[in-house]
């Protein structure tokens, strides 16, 4: 499972089309995502104080686009190279910051599994 933090209104606009492409895709060439253990640090670094966010829980097995794990600041992050098909999102959880403006993982997170796509024999 990989994860994407997004504003709820932007995610809702993407649902009818069946695919999601953030505004940053044109300049970056990929969709930034996180591993489970990176979510809170990314949220606190980039979204402190925000209350209008969702945490998109993405199954890599259901994802149509290629995902590459690439280095940034000494860690490897998952990057999706292509549109995110909304059918790959197994949960879209409310992800507001706490009273102090920082984030914690939602209590109702789906089970994080190693759901990498199967390799061709």
Residue, then its C-alpha position, 0 to 999 in steps of 0.5 A: x500500500x502507498x499513500x497520497x495526501x490530498x485536499x478533499x475537494x480536489x479528490x471529489x472532483x477527480x472521482x467522476x472521471x475515474x482518474x486523478x492527476x494533481x496540478x504538480x504532475x505537469x511540473x514534476x512528471x509524477x504523483x508524489x506518494x508516501x510509505x506508511x512510515x513516511x505519512x506523518x512526517x510528510x504531513x507535518x512538513x508540508x501540510x501543518x495546520x490543514x484540516x481539509x485533507x484526505x489520506x488516499x490509501x492506494x493498492x499497488x496491485x490495483x494501480x494501472x500506472x507504474x510506480x517507482x521508489x526514488x530517493x529524496x532527502x536520504x529516503x525512498x518515496x513512491x512516485x506514480x508515473x501516470x494518472x492514478x486510477x481512482x479504483x486503486x484507492x481502497x480508502x479515502x480517509x479524513x486526515x485533519x490535523x490535531x488541535x496543535x496543527x500536527x498530524x497522526x495516522x487515522x485510527x481506521x487505517x486499512x491493513x497495510x500490506x505488501x501489495x506489490x504487483x506480481x512479477x511476470x514469470 
